[in-house]
Amino acid sequence: MWHEEVNSARLKKRSLTLAGHKTSISLEEPFWMLLKAQAFSQGKTLSSLILEIDSSRKGSLSSALRLYILEKTQG
């Protein structure tokens, strides 16, 4: 069980194109899963959700995505 927790805490890097620009984002797998679920529940693609979050962020994109998920899962 501890081994599974360690693996899920590792960063997963994904490459995306946002507004015509290629970028890479590193997040832990649980955050990727929750982002995909949020996008699906809103009828959006993962890229469109990330672009929306990106357009209003103050810090790094990875941090903004984590904060978005925390807000959605806490509320």
QUIWO-V381879 format. One record per helix or strand of 2 or more residues. SS is the DSSP state (H for helix, E for strand). FROM is the first residue (numbers start at 0). TO is the last residue. If there is no record, write none. Layout:
SS | FROM | TO
SS | FROM | TO
//
This chain:
H | 1 | 7
E | 10 | 17
E | 20 | 27
H | 28 | 40
H | 45 | 54
H | 60 | 73
//
